């Protein structure tokens, strides 16, 4: 039961070491049989996390664990601090970008239009540029998309990675928000894009739409919907900030990948449910995304929690990340 409490919050080896210590009450410190080695990676992990204490002196030192409730609280607090630091870093990167382009400070069109930054106000032109940029990378496309649309976005239809680009090793990385992934059309478009070779990940919120091509040029909407236009950016400094912001989101713990091969412990259907669950979708939204009944989704969720030996959706996400399933 103790290992279930710590599952996903420490390594499997550390969870097992904690369980062994908890069952024994205390174990002599040191290396060798019948002892608990604090220099071992699992022991060091528990010590660094504040989950073990020492008693005695010299050759009569013993290792004990803190109470499971305290251990769980410390680990969750540590996770929250990590997420808070990550979010602060993301916010700082975005603020630096916003300060540099300052789209809401009353700059005129002439002030925006230049060699490095150009304002694009016409919705049709924005759609044309976005479609062209999506198909143009020679190395890496970083792109974001949310469900909020200020205009009818495009007549281009579904954008798919060109087969020759995929064959040549070009990476197409797309971040979607959960609102788009929960929509019937959004779910279909993501599925088709992933099938064509796109790498897709989902976050609860994606603040703007962006196409960022080969660290050479980017198109990013001025506001969340694109209703106020977009900026066509060639400035190396701004491109670097946008790339930094995107990469942090791409690797963030609350971003989840979809379309990857399922681990042997889960069926492909349950692996897909796990990804959508970790992205924050409700059971109803997951049912729409997977084309199944809500009751079926709930059975899958229950099976996932059992396989991961956890008792909450949050803990399932953490445990899955630890195992490399997300």
HULINPE-V302103 format. One record per residue. N is the residue number from 1. PSI is psi in degrees with one decimal (NA if undefined). OMEGA is omega in whole degrees, -180 to 180 (999 if undefined). D_LAST is the distance of its C-alpha to the last C-alpha in Angstrom with 2 decimals. Layout:
# HULINPE-V302103
N PSI OMEGA D_LAST
N PSI OMEGA D_LAST
This chain:
# HULINPE-V302103
1 -35.6 180 24.22
2 -42.9 180 23.78
3 -33.5 178 20.72
4 -38.7 -179 19.21
5 -39.3 -176 20.05
6 -3.8 -177 18.34
7 128.7 177 15.24
8 -15.3 -179 12.15
9 -20.2 172 14.66
10 173.0 178 16.03
11 161.3 179 15.42
12 -39.5 180 16.39
13 -41.0 179 19.65
14 -38.4 178 20.50
15 -42.3 178 19.90
16 -39.7 178 22.22
17 -40.4 178 24.70
18 -44.5 -180 24.82
19 -41.9 180 25.51
20 -43.3 178 28.23
21 -42.3 -178 29.84
22 -40.0 -180 29.80
23 -36.1 -177 31.47
24 -23.7 -176 34.05
25 -54.1 174 34.93
26 151.4 -180 35.54
27 137.6 178 35.40
28 138.4 180 37.62
29 146.4 176 35.96
30 176.7 -180 36.03
31 153.5 177 35.10
32 173.0 -178 36.12
33 138.2 178 36.21
34 6.6 180 36.23
35 165.8 180 35.14
36 115.0 -174 32.07
37 110.7 180 31.31
38 -8.8 175 30.03
39 -9.4 173 29.69
40 147.0 -178 27.14
41 -41.6 -180 23.53
42 -43.0 178 22.69
43 -41.4 178 25.98
44 -38.5 179 25.59
45 -43.9 179 22.21
46 -39.5 180 23.95
47 -45.9 -179 26.97
48 -30.6 -180 25.27
49 -2.8 179 23.48
50 29.9 -176 26.91
51 -3.7 177 26.23
52 155.1 177 29.27
53 162.9 179 32.94
54 145.5 175 35.93
55 149.5 179 39.31
56 -179.0 -179 42.52
57 163.5 175 43.75
58 -130.8 -179 44.41
59 -2.8 -178 43.99
60 40.2 176 43.50
61 139.9 180 40.20
62 148.1 178 37.71
63 133.9 176 34.05
64 158.3 177 32.99
65 154.7 173 29.87
66 163.3 -179 29.88
67 143.4 -179 29.77
68 -36.5 180 26.39
69 -42.7 179 26.83
70 -41.1 179 27.43
71 -45.4 -179 24.56
72 -42.8 180 22.10
73 -43.1 -180 23.73
74 -42.0 -179 23.55
75 -40.5 178 19.86
76 -39.5 176 19.07
77 -40.7 179 21.62
78 -41.5 178 20.04
79 -42.1 179 16.64
80 -40.1 179 18.71
81 -39.8 178 20.67
82 -45.5 180 17.73
83 -39.4 179 16.46
84 -41.3 179 20.14
85 -39.9 179 20.74
86 -46.3 180 17.88
87 -38.2 178 19.20
88 -40.4 178 22.68
89 -40.4 177 21.87
90 -44.6 -180 20.49
91 -39.6 180 23.59
92 -42.5 179 25.86
93 -43.7 -179 24.67
94 -39.2 179 25.21
95 -37.9 177 28.56
96 -42.3 177 29.72
97 -46.2 -178 29.09
98 -38.9 179 30.80
99 -35.7 -178 33.72
100 -39.0 -178 34.28
101 -25.6 176 34.41
102 61.2 -175 35.82
103 -15.1 -176 35.83
104 15.5 -176 37.33
105 14.0 175 40.10
106 15.3 178 42.69
107 140.8 180 42.47
108 168.3 177 44.50
109 -39.1 -180 43.47
110 -35.7 -180 45.60
111 -34.3 179 43.81
112 -41.3 -177 40.40
113 122.9 179 41.59
114 -170.7 -177 41.78
115 -34.1 -174 40.67
116 -28.9 -178 37.28
117 127.5 177 36.44
118 136.5 176 37.71
119 135.8 177 37.47
120 115.4 -175 36.85
121 -26.2 -175 38.19
122 123.3 -178 38.74
123 -40.2 -180 35.92
124 -39.4 178 36.82
125 -40.3 177 36.76
126 -46.1 -179 33.34
127 -41.2 180 31.99
128 -44.8 180 33.77
129 -43.9 -179 32.41
130 -44.8 -180 28.80
131 -40.9 179 29.11
132 -42.3 180 30.82
133 -37.2 -179 28.39
134 -35.1 -175 25.41
135 1.7 -170 27.27
136 -8.4 -174 28.63
137 146.5 174 26.14
138 -11.6 -179 27.10
139 -56.6 -173 24.18
140 129.2 170 21.46
141 124.9 169 21.14
142 124.5 -176 19.33
143 149.0 176 19.70
144 150.0 179 19.11
145 133.7 174 20.32
146 168.7 -174 21.10
147 -7.2 -177 23.09
148 124.5 -177 26.09
149 123.2 178 28.86
150 -22.1 180 32.26
151 163.8 169 33.76
152 111.8 -161 33.32
153 -39.5 -173 30.82
154 151.5 171 31.78
155 7.7 -177 33.83
156 -16.8 -176 31.72
157 -159.5 -177 29.69
158 126.3 178 26.15
159 122.7 179 25.04
160 146.1 178 23.47
161 135.3 177 22.89
162 133.2 -179 26.12
163 -37.2 -179 25.88
164 -33.4 178 27.93
165 -43.3 177 25.66
166 -43.3 180 22.56
167 -29.8 -180 24.82
168 -1.0 177 25.87
169 11.4 177 22.38
170 136.3 -180 22.16
171 131.3 175 18.70
172 105.7 -179 18.25
173 120.7 -177 15.54
174 127.5 174 15.77
175 124.3 177 14.59
176 153.2 172 15.68
177 162.7 -175 16.50
178 -28.8 179 15.99
179 -43.5 178 19.72
180 -41.3 -179 19.71
181 -24.3 -179 16.79
182 -18.9 -179 18.79
183 147.6 -177 21.97
184 -46.7 179 23.20
185 -41.3 179 23.96
186 -44.2 178 20.81
187 -43.5 180 18.70
188 -44.3 -177 21.01
189 -40.0 178 20.95
190 -44.3 180 17.18
191 -44.1 -180 17.22
192 -38.8 -179 20.19
193 -43.9 179 18.89
194 -40.2 178 15.72
195 -31.8 -180 18.16
196 -6.8 176 20.39
197 -0.5 179 17.97
198 143.4 171 16.47
199 115.0 -175 13.01
200 137.5 174 12.07
201 157.0 -175 9.95
202 139.1 173 11.15
203 158.5 178 12.67
204 -39.2 -176 15.29
205 136.0 173 17.93
206 115.3 -167 18.83
207 -27.0 -177 22.39
208 166.8 171 23.87
209 140.8 -176 23.78
210 143.9 166 23.78
211 118.7 -175 24.28
212 109.8 -168 24.18
213 116.9 169 25.51
214 27.9 -177 25.73
215 25.5 -176 26.51
216 -38.4 -179 29.82
217 150.1 178 29.94
218 147.9 171 28.01
219 119.6 -177 28.79
220 132.7 -178 27.56
221 148.1 -180 28.93
222 -36.3 179 31.16
223 -175.8 -176 29.99
224 -36.5 -173 27.08
225 -22.7 -173 28.75
226 2.3 -179 30.55
227 -29.4 -179 33.85
228 6.2 179 35.31
229 -169.2 -178 34.53
230 167.5 177 32.39
231 128.3 173 32.87
232 114.5 -167 33.04
233 130.7 173 32.30
234 -1.0 -180 33.39
235 122.6 180 33.81
236 -37.8 -180 31.98
237 -45.9 -180 31.57
238 -39.4 178 30.03
239 -38.2 178 27.81
240 -41.2 178 26.57
241 -42.3 180 25.84
242 -40.0 178 23.95
243 -41.3 179 21.86
244 -43.8 179 21.17
245 -47.1 -179 20.24
246 -46.9 -177 17.89
247 -36.0 177 16.11
248 -42.1 177 15.70
249 -41.6 -176 14.18
250 -38.4 -176 11.87
251 3.6 -178 10.43
252 147.7 -180 10.95
253 -26.8 -178 8.94
254 14.7 170 9.90
255 133.2 -176 8.71
256 137.5 -179 5.96
257 152.6 175 6.13
258 158.1 176 8.29
259 8.9 180 10.48
260 161.8 -179 8.69
261 140.8 -178 10.36
262 143.3 173 9.79
263 160.3 -175 10.08
264 -23.9 -178 13.74
265 -16.8 -178 13.48
266 146.1 171 12.43
267 158.5 177 14.41
268 -37.4 -180 13.17
269 -43.2 -180 14.39
270 -32.3 177 12.54
271 -40.8 178 9.16
272 -41.8 178 10.17
273 -40.6 179 11.44
274 -45.1 -180 8.38
275 -44.0 -178 6.75
276 -37.0 176 10.31
277 -46.4 -179 10.92
278 -26.8 179 8.39
279 -6.7 176 10.09
280 8.6 180 13.30
281 146.4 176 14.99
282 167.7 178 17.77
283 -37.9 -180 18.48
284 -42.7 180 21.14
285 -38.6 178 19.03
286 -38.6 179 16.43
287 -42.1 178 19.57
288 -41.0 -178 20.87
289 -37.9 -175 17.75
290 -6.9 -180 17.66
291 32.9 -180 21.44
292 173.9 178 21.74
293 153.0 179 23.65
294 -38.9 179 22.45
295 -39.0 178 23.66
296 -41.8 178 21.46
297 -44.2 -178 18.34
298 -33.5 175 19.48
299 -41.4 177 19.99
300 -43.9 -180 16.46
301 -43.9 178 15.23
302 -41.0 179 17.80
303 -38.6 179 16.76
304 -45.6 179 13.10
305 -37.8 -180 14.65
306 -44.9 -180 17.05
307 -41.2 -178 14.79
308 -8.9 -180 12.88
309 47.8 176 16.40
310 168.4 -176 15.93
311 18.0 177 18.10
312 158.2 179 16.43
313 -39.5 179 13.71
314 -47.9 -179 13.10
315 -32.8 178 13.00
316 -43.0 179 10.57
317 -43.9 180 7.95
318 -45.9 -179 9.16
319 -38.1 -180 9.38
320 -38.5 177 5.98
321 -43.8 179 5.08
322 -35.5 -179 8.40
323 -3.4 -179 7.97
324 21.2 -180 5.55
325 -12.8 180 3.82
326 NA 999 0.00
